[in-house]
């Protein structure tokens, strides 16, 4: 199929194709999977008169958004019955969470992302338990395949600190009546044992290669340095190198994770990872809220990337990552919704806007990440960190056609000064609701705000039918009794001195 995708602006992300990579009254000529030519609409229309025209001067054409860190949940924890709290406390909430079928949950999540203009994402798997791990993974992979999305699918693993950071020390503080119950419930990992994990990695990587799943890559996603032993991370690094698999992991999301490494190892988590030779260009860090200046420069020097997750960091009381310092150090930066977006939606433009505005500290002297870089974080940088940049991303000849059309009517109404840069306008005013059309690999998946592959009503119906009753109230288990002990345990770590990067006000 041949398409001429037309717009008032074509945001190519390629400087040599126009100022800021923007072509006015432009078009993208797509044949089969690939972009063949990009340029002025009148020139391409004359060159390819038989191509079907999609779009018009009321649309803006741009690369698809990339959700570079998320866990594949269609329904958020709040929708399933949970409440936001400090990250370390929230998983022990006494409120019950409804159960849900992994296939339909992930398919629903894909549908919402497509409607929001997301063409590529990572799936950072969160296991329900070792017995169902492979089945869940294959069901979720099938959901991505059925949706048509491009995905880097991450296999999670952890083998220590299943309760807090330093389980043995914490358990010693518990009354005897709680110890046995807590140890029984939380001392075992929800992920596979290492031998089983690497066996599955081998099996799935062979399956992906032999079955030609061209929109799926396999990633290794260890949960985080505080949850993985040195031996496990060394084995993951070897598997990554041997099988050419990308890496992503949570790093220094919270201040308690920072305190754990300083108290146990006398160094930062980044220094610890560097000692293991784990900081490589294959690695992407998620969050990084509590990196210090030396950590930031070390990550940048090693060529590792970082995914910024501002909504999740706010909802889980993790803090605000020092984005301008990351940018100044030369890190490759991307954006992810972390399955905890601010409005329980999948709006990458809102996440980009939040990224831009949270860095606006008081005063005129602080440096900011330019809006065009924020836009790159939400688009082509995400393709780079997820391993797809050679295949798709920027709108340029030779790349596969992953692109979206935004209807500019609401964005420009009732007036938008003509000199305003469209990238700035998108960050300031754009919404997921403006997305009209989504194309991945030259295939139209969403057009005129209607799905082509997916049936929205059917997915909603199946989703509701698949939701099982909540597990028995956790208040009947150890969680309610455990919470005060957790608060006391982590409160003792709150004395760790901190010098903030951001200063928003003063008490004096």
N, C-alpha and C positions, 0 to 999 in steps of 0.2 A: 504494500500500500504506500502511496505517495501523499504527503501532506505538505502544505505551505501554512505554517503557523504564524499568524500575523498579529502585530500589536502596535499600539502607539509608541511603546518603548520595548526594545528587546535588551534585557540585561544579560549580556553574554558572559560577564566576569572575565573578559579578555581585553586588556588595555589596547592592544593593537587593532581592535575592531571598532574603536571609537572612544571618545572621552569617557573615562571611568568604565569603559567596556559597554557603553550604552549606545544603541542604534535607534534613532528616532524614525518612526513609521517604517519599522523593519519587519523582517520575517526570518523564519528558520525553515529551510527545505529539508524534509525528512523522507528518506526512502528505506523501506524495510525497518530495520532496527536503528539505523544510523543517521546522524546529521551529515548532510552532504555539503550544504552551503548556508552561510548566514550573511545577510546584507539588507539593503533597502528593499522594501516590498515591491516597488515598481520594477526593479531590475530582476528580482527572482520570479515575479509573476510572468514577465516576458520570457524568461529562460525556461520556466516549467509550467506552461499554460494548462496542462491537464491535471496538475496536482490539486487535490481537494483542499480548499481553503478553510482553515479553522481560525476563528478569532476575527477581530476587526479593530478599528482605531480606538474602541472603548476599552480594549484589553491591554494588559501589560504581560509580556512573555518573560519568563525567568527560569533558572534552574529550580528543580524541586528542592524542598527542605529536607534536611537530614537530621533525624533524631538520634544523636550520637551516644546517648546513654539512657537506656530504659529497660524495663524488665518484662515487657510484653503483656502487661495486664490491661485488659479492656476495661474492667471495672476497678476503680481505685479502692484502697483499703477503707476509706470513709464510706463509699457506697456499699461495701460489704459488711459494715458494722463497726469499724474501728474509728479511733480519734487520733488526731495529730498530737504528738508530744515529743519531748526530747528523744532523739533516735534510740538511745540505749534503754529507755523506759518503755517506748511505745510498743515494742513487741511483746511486752508482758501485760498489756492492758487486760483487765478482767472481762471486758466486753467480748462477746462471741463474734466470730467472723463466719459469714456464710461460705459454703463450699461451692465450687463452680467447675464445670467441665473445661479442661485446659484448651482443647481445640476451639470451642466456640468462644471462649474468653479471648483467646489470641486473635481469632478471626474478627471479632467485634472491635478489638483494638486496632487491627489493620484497617478496617473500614473507617474508623474515626480518623486515623492518621491520613488516609487517602483523601478524605473529605477536607482535611486541613492542609493539603498540598505536600504532605510528607511522602517522598518517593523511596527513601532508603532509611533504614534504622539498624541499630544493633538490638539483638534480643539477648539480654544478660539473664540467663535462665535462673529462676529461683525454684529450687526443688521442693516438692512436698514430702519427699522421703526416698531413701535408697531403693525400696521395693518397686516404686512406680517411676523411677527416674527415667529409664530409657523409653518407656511408653509415653510419658509426658513429653519428653523431648521430641519424639517422632510425631506426636499429635500436633505439637506447636509448630514444628517445621512444615507439616502438611498445611496448616492454616496459612502460613506465609506463601507457600506455593500456590494455594488456591486463590489467594488475594491478588497475586501478581506483583507484590512489593519486592523490592530488593532488600536483602537482610544479611547482616553478619551475625551468625547465630553463636552465642557464647555458652560454653559448658562450664557451670560453676562447680567449685569444690572448696571445702574448708576441712581442716583436721585438728583444730584446737580452739580453745576459748568459745565453747558453744553457749555459755551462759553470760559471762561478762568478759572483761579483759583481766585474766588472772583468776580462773575459776576456783582453783584450790584455795587461794587466799580468801575469796568471798565465801565459799562454802563453810569455811571454819568459823565465820561470824554468825552463821545461822543457828537457831535453836534446834535441838536434836529432832524435834517433831517434824521440822521442815526438811532437814538434810536428806533423809532417805528419799522422800518424794521428789525433791528437786533434782537430786543426782539421777534418779531413775528416768525422769522426764527430759532432762536437758543435757545429760552428759554425752549423748550420742549425736553424731552429725546427721543432718538431714540430707547430706549429699553422699555420693558413693565413696567407698574406701579407695585409696589411691590406685591400687592394682586394677580394680574394676573400672575406675575412671579412665585410666590410660588405655585399657582394653577397648572401652567404648569410643574413645577418641580415634583409635586406629580404625575401628569398624565404620564409624560415621564418616571419617575423612575419605576412606575408600569408597563408601557409598556415594558421597557427593561427587567425587571425581569420576566414577564409573557411570553414574546415572545422568551426567550432564546437567546438573541443576545450576544453570548459568546465573540465576539471580540469588543464589545462596552461597555464602562463604562460611567456613567454620572458624570460630575464634575460641581461644582458651581464656576463661574469665575467673581466675582464682578470686575468692571473695574479698581478700584484702590482706595486708601483711600481718595484722594482728590476729588473723584467723588461719594463717598458713605457716607451717614450720619451714625452716631453711631447706630441709631435704625435699619437701614437696615443691617449693618454688624452683629449686634447681632442676628437678625433674620436669616441671612445666616449661622452663626455659629450653631444656633439651628437646622436648617434644615440639615446641614452637619452631625451633631452628630446623629440626629434621623434616617436619611436614609443612613448613612455610605457612604457619598459622599466626594470625594476629593475636595480640594480648590486650586485655583491658582489666583493670582492677580498681576497686574503691581504695582511695588513699587519703588519709588525714581529713576525713569528712567532719569529724568532731574534735573538740578540745580534749576529750577523754582519751581518744586514740593517740593524740600527741603525748599526753601525760603518761600513758602506758609505756611507750617506747623510751621516753626520757628516764623513767624510774627503773625499768627493767634492764634496758640495754645501755643507758647513758649516752644515747645518740638519738637522732631523729629517725623516723621511719624511712625517709628518703636516703639518709646515710646508710641505714641498715640494708635497704634494697640495693644500693650502689655497691656495698661490700659483697653482695651476692651476684654482682654483675647482671642484675635484673633490669636496670635502666637502659633500654635500647630503643632504637627508632621503631621497633615493632610495638612498643608498649604505649598505651594510652591510660592516663590516670583519670579517674572520675572524682569530682569534687575538689580536692586539694585546698580546702578552706584554710587549713592550719599549717600550710607550708611557711617556713620562715625565709628570709632573704637568701640565705645560702642554699636552702633547698631549691628555691625557684631557679637560681642560676645553674645549679647542678642538673636539674631536670632539662633545662634548655640546652646546656652543653652536651648532654647525652643524646639529644634529639628525640626524647620522649614527648608525647603530646598530652594535652589536658582537655577534658570536657567540663564545661561550666554548667552548673545545675541550680540556678538561683531560686526557682520556685521551691524545689525540694529542700534546699538549705534553709529557706524561711519557714516552711511548714514544720520541719523537724528540729528547729531551733539550733541549727548547726553553725550559723554565722554567715558572713559574707566573704567570699573569696576575693583576694586583692587583684582583680582583673587587670587594672592598668600595669601592675608590676609584672604580671605574666607576659603581657604584650610587650612591654619595654625590654624584657629579657630575651625576647625572640622566640617564645614558645609557639608551637602550632596549637591553636585554640579552636574548639568546637562547642556546640550547645546541645544539651539533652534535657528532656522532660522528666526523666527518672520515674515515670509512672506516678508522679505526684505533682502535676501541674497546678498552678495557682487556682484555677477555676474548675478543676476536675475535668478539663477538656484536653485537646491535643493541639493547642494554638501555638505554633512555633514563632509566629510574629510577636505574640505577646511575650514569649520567653526571651526573644531578642530585645524587645523593648525594655523588659525588666533588667536584662543584662546591661543595657545602655544607661538606664536611669539609676540603678543602685550604685554605680561608680561616681555619681555626681555629689561628691562631698562638699561641704561649705567652703567658700573661698574661691578666688580667681586663679590661684597658682597651681592647682592640682592638674596633672595631665590626665587626659581621657582617651579611651580607645575610640578611634574614629568610627562613625556609624557605618561606613563602607566595610570596615573590618568586622564589625558586629554582624553585618549581613553575610560576609564570607564565612564567619563562624557557623552560621545557621544553614549554609549551603555547601559550597565546594570544599571548605576545610573539613566538614564532616565526612565527605567522600574520601578525603585523604586519610583521615585517622581510621576509617573503617575498611580501607584497602580497596576502594573502588575507583580512585582518581584516574587511573589509566584507561578505564572503561567508560565512565560517564561522569557527569558533574557539570563542568563548564559547557556553555553552548558554543561548540566549535566543531568544524569538520573533522570527521573521524571518530568522534565520541558517539556512544549510543544516546538516543534521544530520551533523556529523563528531563521533563520540563513541565511547567504548569502555566496556566493563564489565570490572571487575576482580573476580575471586573473592577474597573477603576471608578465607577460611578459614585459609590458611597465614599470612597477614599478621597475623591476630588470635590465632593459636594459640600456646601453650595459654591465654594470657590477655593482654588488652590493656585497660588501665584505661579505663573509659568516658569519662572527661573528656579523654582525649588527642584533640587535633585530628586529624581524618583526613588532612589535608594533611601534617602533621608525620609521621604514621605512614607515609604513602606514601614520604616522602623517607628516613626512617630504615630502613624494613623492606620496602618494595615491591620486586618483581622483575618482569622481563618475563614470567616463567613464570606470573604471576598473571593475565595478560590472557586473557579468555575470549571476548569478542565485540568486533568492530570494525565500525563503520558509517561510510561516507563518502557524503555527499550523499544520505542516506536509504537507501542501498543496503547491505545486509548483505554484507560480504566475508569475514567470519570469525565463526563462531558455535559455541559448545561446543568451542572449540579446533580446529575443522575449517574448512578453506578452502572457499569456495563457488565462486569463479571459478577458482581455481588448483588444480592437481593436484600435490601435493608429491612423490609418488614419480616422476611423469613428469619434473618439473623436475630432480630429483636425477639421474635417469638421463641426461637430455639434457645436463646440466651436465658430468657425467663424460665423456660422449662428445665434448663440444665442446672439452675441454682438449687442446691440441696439445702436442707435445714442446717442452721448453725450447729457447730459442735456444742456439747453441753457447756453451760456457762463456765467460763474460766474461774469465776468467783467460787465455784464448787471445788476447784482444784487449788494448787498452791499459789496461783498468781496474786490473789488479793492479799494473802499473808506475806508474799514476797516483796511487794512494792515498797513498804517502808524500809526494808533492809537494803533494797537497791538504792533508794534515795540517800540513805545514810552512807552507803559505800561510795557512791560517786560524789557526794558532797565533800568528802575528805579530799577529793582531787581538785575541788574548785579553788583551792588556795594556790594552785600553780600560777606563778606570776605571768602576766601577758602584757605585751606592749602592742596596742592595736595599730593596724595599718590605717584604719578609717577612724576619724574623729568627727562625730556629728553634732555634739553639743558639749557643755561643760557644767559641772555641778558647782563651780565657784565663779 
